[in-house]
Amino acid sequence: MTLNRRHFLSLGGVAALAAGMAPLLAARSAPPKAAASFPYTLTDAEWRTRLTPAQFDVLRREGTERPYTSPLNDEHRNGTFSCAGCEQHLFASSTKFDSGTGWPSFWQPLAAAVGETRDSSFGMVRTAVHCANCGGHLGHVFDDGPRPTGLRYCMNGVAMTFAPQA
């Protein structure tokens, strides 16, 4: 096969696309970039034993569940949402609202429950939210939420558990 100009340009386009995607793919498989140490720590092997594969992907590898797949999106009882990794209480049900995004959303976390870091993956700048106790990735916070805070903590349901109020 001889290479003509069309083949050369096509191969160049594929190479440029692959080069552009490499940082995104590398960022997706990297461990969390939140703080270096947390009060609750486990080895990767211990996390894999403790968590389901989906929980491990989100909490320890900063994955994202598909929208509208978590039963917690439709949870409306009074209670507390906690980290699926370490059981840290994260959000009161009184701060949950339907954002229409397909992920459980809250306008405020419990005091000292979460931390935030800058996330520049996937070609955009966002604020990632992690559990303040174990560092598990929970989701992101945006400034398009309801009053009184104007914030939308858009969380992965698989990263949390729910305990109804007794």
C-alpha positions in Angstrom: 0.0 0.0 0.0 1.3 3.4 -0.9 0.7 6.4 1.3 -0.9 9.4 -0.4 -1.8 12.8 1.0 -5.3 11.6 2.1 -3.8 8.7 4.1 -1.1 10.9 5.6 -3.7 13.5 6.8 -6.0 10.8 8.1 -3.2 9.1 10.1 -2.1 12.6 11.4 -5.7 13.3 12.6 -5.9 10.0 14.4 -2.5 10.5 16.0 -3.5 14.0 17.1 -6.8 12.7 18.6 -5.0 9.9 20.4 -2.4 12.4 21.8 -5.2 14.7 23.0 -7.1 11.8 24.7 -4.0 10.4 26.5 -4.1 12.9 29.4 -7.8 12.4 29.8 -7.4 8.6 30.0 -4.5 8.8 32.3 -6.4 11.2 34.6 -9.3 8.8 34.7 -7.3 5.8 36.0 -5.2 7.8 38.5 -5.9 7.6 42.2 -7.7 10.4 44.0 -5.8 13.7 44.0 -7.3 15.0 47.2 -5.3 15.5 50.4 -2.4 13.1 51.0 -3.6 11.7 54.3 -6.9 11.2 56.0 -7.9 9.9 59.5 -9.4 6.7 58.0 -7.0 4.9 55.6 -6.8 1.5 54.0 -4.6 -0.1 51.4 -5.9 -0.5 47.9 -6.4 -4.3 48.6 -8.4 -3.5 51.7 -10.5 -1.0 49.8 -11.2 -3.6 47.1 -12.3 -6.0 49.8 -14.5 -3.5 51.5 -16.2 -1.9 48.5 -18.1 -3.2 45.5 -16.3 -2.7 42.1 -18.6 0.3 41.3 -17.9 1.9 44.8 -14.2 1.4 44.4 -14.3 3.0 40.9 -16.0 6.1 42.2 -14.6 6.4 45.7 -11.0 5.4 45.0 -10.5 6.2 41.3 -12.7 9.2 40.9 -15.2 7.5 38.6 -18.7 8.6 37.9 -21.8 6.5 37.9 -24.3 6.8 35.1 -27.1 9.3 35.8 -30.5 8.0 37.1 -28.9 4.6 38.2 -28.8 5.2 41.9 -31.7 4.4 44.2 -30.5 7.3 46.4 -31.5 9.7 43.7 -35.2 8.9 44.6 -34.6 8.7 48.4 -37.0 11.1 50.1 -37.2 9.9 53.7 -35.8 11.7 56.6 -32.3 10.5 57.5 -28.6 10.8 56.9 -26.5 10.1 53.8 -23.0 8.7 54.7 -19.8 7.7 53.0 -20.0 4.1 51.6 -16.3 3.8 52.3 -16.0 4.8 56.0 -19.5 5.6 57.2 -18.8 9.3 57.8 -22.1 11.2 57.9 -22.1 13.6 54.9 -25.5 15.1 54.2 -28.8 15.5 56.1 -31.9 14.6 54.0 -33.3 18.1 54.8 -30.7 19.5 52.4 -31.5 17.1 49.5 -33.3 18.5 46.4 -34.2 17.2 42.9 -31.7 18.9 40.6 -33.0 17.0 37.5 -29.4 15.8 36.8 -29.9 12.2 37.7 -27.6 12.3 40.7 -28.5 12.9 44.4 -28.0 16.6 45.0 -27.7 18.6 48.2 -27.4 22.3 48.9 -25.1 21.8 51.9 -23.0 19.1 53.6 -22.8 18.5 57.3 -20.2 20.5 59.1 -16.6 19.3 58.5 -18.0 16.3 56.5 -16.4 16.9 53.1 -13.4 18.5 51.6 -12.9 20.1 48.1 -10.2 20.1 45.5 -9.8 21.6 42.1 -10.5 19.2 39.3 -9.2 20.0 35.8 -9.9 16.6 34.2 -11.8 16.2 31.0 -10.8 19.7 29.8 -12.8 21.7 32.3 -12.3 23.2 35.8 -14.6 21.9 38.5 -14.6 21.5 42.2 -14.4 17.9 43.3 -15.9 16.8 46.6 -14.3 14.1 48.8 -15.1 12.6 52.2 -13.1 14.4 54.9 -12.6 11.2 56.8 -11.3 8.8 54.1 -10.7 11.0 51.0 -13.2 9.0 48.9 -14.4 10.9 45.8 -18.1 11.7 46.1 -18.8 14.0 43.2 -18.6 17.7 42.4 -20.1 21.0 43.7 -21.5 23.7 41.4 -22.8 27.2 42.0 -26.3 26.6 40.4 -28.1 25.3 43.4 -31.1 26.6 45.4 -31.2 28.9 48.3 -30.0 29.4 50.9 -26.5 28.5 49.7 -26.9 28.6 45.9 -24.7 25.4 45.8 -25.4 22.0 44.2 -23.4 19.2 45.7 -23.9 16.6 42.9 -23.0 13.3 44.4 -22.6 9.8 43.1 -25.2 7.7 44.9 -22.9 4.6 44.8 -20.4 6.5 47.0 -23.0 6.9 49.8 -25.4 4.9 52.0 -28.6 6.1 53.5 -29.9 5.5 57.1 -33.5 6.6 57.7 -34.3 8.5 60.8 -35.8 6.2 63.5 
